[in-house]
Amino acid sequence: MKNKIVLLVILAVLISVQVALASDSGMDQLISVRGEVVEIVTHMTAEDLGAQAGSMIQERQVVKVRILEGNYKGKEYLVENNLGDNEYYNIRVREGQEIILVLDKTSDTMQVHISSYVRDKYEMYIIGIFLILLIIIGRVKGIKSIVTLGVTILVILKFMLPLIIKGTSPIFVSIIASIIITVFTLFVVSGINEKTVSAITGTLAGVLLSATIAYIVGKMASLTGLNSEESAMLLYLPGDIDLNLQGILFAGIVIGTLGAVMDVSMSISSSMHEIKSVRPDITIRKLMGSGMNVGRDIMGTMTNTLILAYTGASLPIMMIFTAYNSTMTDVLNLDVIATEIIRAITGSIGIVLTIPITAVVAGVLFGRRHKNDREGI
């Protein structure tokens, strides 16, 4: 019976996540559908087109495509696929390839355009492998992890993002979202006990402290929040939306730090719980010292994890600076670089501060429990 309830909960969460991820643009005249490349009718190169260097169109494919879903399923159309000299924007197709088509019904005659490659099914494959491994290796814990992951996605997509778009303070919303995610995740994974309470306390304290430091330093450094093309695109969202881009930047730091800090606090709390179970007579001071030692071992790898994650995300722009022999002064004073440095360092500070907070809270809670047990309370 218990297993059936767990499976029903997981099914409900996964369905909710799928609904949350479903896009509804409200643009009835522009419809995205799956299609397939039936045939490359013609392929003209720059020489065939007489294109000059730097012109918008360097190649042209005339492609026969077949629609695979929706009201136009099975119908075939000829589509002109123009390719420029910037491969980033090109969608170079081949016969038999699945693609995303946009059906433009804004005019009397429906126009069909190639929008992008089909990538979602491969994303589903890797997600499926991940979920299967969680269940096989984690068993009940793995199932709980799937549930908490689904809830985390729902909180971000259905609570955090809509409120920010409506104009609510991004920092306030991200902190509330962090509290919900942390409390739910740790209570589901580890139950309601001293170990979980100490981990929650350490996590929230570390995240709030790192967010505060990021906010103060970011204000002093005059970070704009316009550190990427995606951030700049927020300025052009439809409707009368006044977004706080700087606040969104700090909200991203809060959410980005949460996972690593939660991992550290739970590892320390769990280790101290095991030590207390094996050595129930250990003093609070020694227990806290053991927690600090565990935290110091975790600290080096976890701070490296954050730094390397942000470095990996910024690798292309770092390569550009290296190729052009930019000076360190020029690089460090750029908004995008300053943002990533502050993001990575404040996240690492959150991890470092989480260690003593979790160790102290866990030591006090476990020590009090042992004292109550001895007194028969």
N, C-alpha and C positions, 0 to 999 in steps of 0.2 A: 504493500500500500504506500509506504514511504517513497519507494523508488518511482511509483506511478505519479505521485505528487510532484517529485523533483522533475520528472520528464515533462509533465504538463506545464510547470513553471518555465522550463527551458523553451518549450515550444511557443509559449505566449511571448516570451522575451524576443525570440528570433523573429516571430511574425511582426512584432512591434518595431523591431529594428528595420525589417524590410520595408514596412510602411513609412518609417521615418526617412529612409534613404530614397524612397520613390520621389521623383521630381515631378512637380506640377507647375509649369512656367506660366500657365494661364494664357499663353499665346496660341489660340486655336488655329491661326492661319499658318503657323510654322510647326510642323510635326516631325519629330525624329523617329525614324524606323530603322530596323536592321535590313541590310541588303547584301547582295552578293555580286561580285564582278563576274559576269557571264563571258565577256570577250573584250579584249583590247582591240577596238576596230582600227584605230590609227594611233601612231606615236610619232610626233614631229619633234625634232631636235631644234636647237637654236639656229643651226644652218638652214634647216627647212623653213623656219619662220622668218629668217633674215633678221633675227634679234640682235640688237646691239648690246655691248657689255653694260651691265647696270640697269637694263630695261626690266620692267615688271614681270614679263613672261619670257622664260627661257626654253620651256618645253610645253608641249600640249598633248594630252592623251584624250582621245575620244573613246569613251567606255560604254559598253552596254551593261546595264545593271538590272538585277531582278529584285523586287521588293519581297521580303520574306515574312512580313507580318502586317497586321492591320487591315483596313478596308481595301487597300490596293495590293494585297498579297498576290504574288504570282505575276504581276504586271511588269513589263520590261520597258526601260527607257534608255535613250542615248544621252550621256552626260559628258559635258566638256570639262576636263580636269586640267587646269592650268598650273604649271609649276614654275616658280621663280628661282632666283639664285640664292635664296635663303632656305636651306633644308629644314630649318626649324618649323616653317609654315607649310612645307610641302606634304602632300598626302599621296605618295607614289604607290599605285595599286598594281596588282597582278591578277591574272585569271584565277577564279576559284576562291579569291579572298573575300572574307566577310568584312563589311564596312558599315558605318553609320551614315544614313542618308537623311537629308532634310527636305521635306516636301513643302515648298513655298506656294501657298494658295492665296497670296495677297492680290494676285492679278487674275484676269479671266482665264489664262492658261497656266496650269500648275507647272512650276519649275522644280526640277530635282537637282540637288547639289550633293556632292560628297563632303561629309562633315568631318569624319575622323575614322580611325581604325577601330575595330571591335577589340576591346581590351578587357571588358568586364568578365567574360567567361573565364579568362585566365586568372583574373583576380579571385573569382569564386573557387577555382581549383586550389590555389595556394591557401585560401581561407579554409577550405574543406580539409586540406592536409593538416593545417594547424589545429583545427578543432578535433580531428581524429586523434592526433598525437596527444592533445590535452587529455582526452578521455582515456586513451590506452595507458598512458604513463601516469597521469594524475588521478585516474579513477574518480572517486567522489569529489576530491579536491579539484580535479580537472573540470568536472561538471559545474561545480560552484564557480570556478573561474570564468566559464562561459557565461553563466548568468550575470556575474558582476560586470563582465565586459559588455554585455548587451545593455545593461542599465547605464553604464558609463557613456556609451554611444547615445542612448536616448536622452540622458541629462544634457549632453553637449548640444545635440541637434534640436531637441524639442524644448529645452529650457534656456540654456545659456545663449545660443545664437539668436533666437527670436527676440529675447529681451534686449540684447545689445542693439539689434537692428531697430527696435522700437525707441531707442534713445536712452535706455537705462544705463547707469554707470557701468562700464565694462569691468572695472576692478571689483566693484561690489558684487556683480553677478558672478564673476569668476571665483570669488571667495566663497559665496554661497554654494556654487556648483562643486567646489573642492570639498567643502564640508559634507555635502550629500554623498559624493563619490567615495570619500574616505571612510565615512561611518558605515555606509552600506557594504562596501567591499570588504572591509576588515571584519565586520560582524558576521557576514555570510561565510567568509573563508575560515575564520578562527573561532567563531562563536562569541557569546557575551561573557567575558571574563576579564581578569586583571591584565592578562597579556595583551588583549585587544585594546583595552582602554588606554594602556600606556603607549601602544603603537599609534593610536589615533591622536593622543595628546602630542606626542613627538612629531608626528606628520604635520598636523595643523600648525603647531608652533614654528616648525622649520619653514613651511611654505609661507606663512604670514610674515615672518622675519625677513626672508629673502625677497618677498614682494615689496615690503617696506623699503628695504635697502635699494632695490631696483628702481622704485618710484623716486626716491630722493636723489639718487645718482643720475637717473635719467632726466629729471628736471634740471639738475645742475648742468648736465651735459647738453641740454637743449635737443634731446632726441625728438624727432617729429612724428615717428610712426610710419613715415613714408620710406621704408627701407627695402621695399620690393615692388615689382610691377603689380602684384596682386593687391598690395596695400593702396597703391595709387588708384587702382580701379574702383575702390570703395567710394571714391569721390564722385563717381558717375553712376551710382546706383539709382534706379528709377524711383520717382516719388520724392517727396520733401523730407529727406532723411538727413539729420544732422549728427554725423558720427564723430565720436571722440577717438581719433586715430591714435593719439598718444596713449589713451586709456586702453585701447584694443591691444596695443603693443605690450603693456604691462599685464593685461589679462592673459595674453599668450605666454608670458614668462611664468605666471602662476600655474597655468595648466601644464606647461612643459616641465616644470620642476616637480609637480605633484607625484608622478610615477616613481621617479628615482628616490625622492624623500620617503615615500610610503614603503618602498622596498627596504631602505636602510633601517627605518624605525621598526618595521616588523621583524627584520632579521635580528636586531639587537634584543627586542623584547622576547622573541621566541627563544633565543639562546639563553637569556637570563632565566626564563621559565624552566628550561631544561636543567640548568645548573641548580636551581632551587629545588627541583624535583629529586635530583640525585643527592644533593647536599642540603637537606632541609634545615640544618643547624648553622648554615653559613650566615655570617653577619651581614647587615645591610651594607656596610662600608665595603666589605670584600665583594659582595654581589655587584655593587655599583662599579667597583674597579674591574671586575670581569666583563661587565657590559661595555665599559670604556675600551677595554682591550679588543673586544670583538669589533667595536665601532671603528677603532683605529685601523684594523685590518681591512675593513670594508671601505673606509674613507678613500684610500689611495686608488682603488679600482673604480669606485663609483664616480669620483670627481673626474677621473680620466674618461669615464664613459660619457659624461656630459660634454666635456671639452671636445672629445673626438666626434661626438654626434653633431655638434654645432659646426665643427671644422669641416666635417664631411658635407654638410649642407651648403657651406660657403666655399667649397673647393674651387668651383669654376671662377668665381670672382677673384679669389686669391691667386689663381694661375694667371689671370689677366694682369694683375699688379706685378707679379714676378716677371712676366714676359716683357712688360714695358719699363722694368727697372724703376718702379715708383719708389720714392723715398718713404721711410718709415713714418715720418711726420705727416706726409700727405695721406698715407693709408689709414693711420690711426684716427685722423680727424674726419674721415668720411662717415656720414650718418650710418650707412649700412654696416660698416666694420665696427663702429662704436656700439651699435645696437647688439651685434652678435657677441662682442666681447662682454658687455654688461650682462647680457642674457646668460652666457655661459658661466661667468664668474659668480653672479648672484645665485644662480642655481647651485653651484658648488658650495657657496657659503651656506645655503639652506641645508645641504647635506651635512656639512661640518657641525652646524649648530644643533641639528636634530640629534646627533649622537649623545651629547651630555644630557640634553633634556629627556630623551627616552630612557637613558640609563638611570637618571635620578628618579623619574616617575615610576619606572618599573621596580626599582629597588625599594621605594617607599611602599608601593602596593603589595609586592610579594612579601616584604618584611612584616607588614601589618597583618597579612593573611596568616603567616606562620605564628605570629603572636596570638591572634584570635584562636587558632587551632589549639595552641598549648593551654589557653585559658578555658577552652571548651565552649567558646562562643559560636 
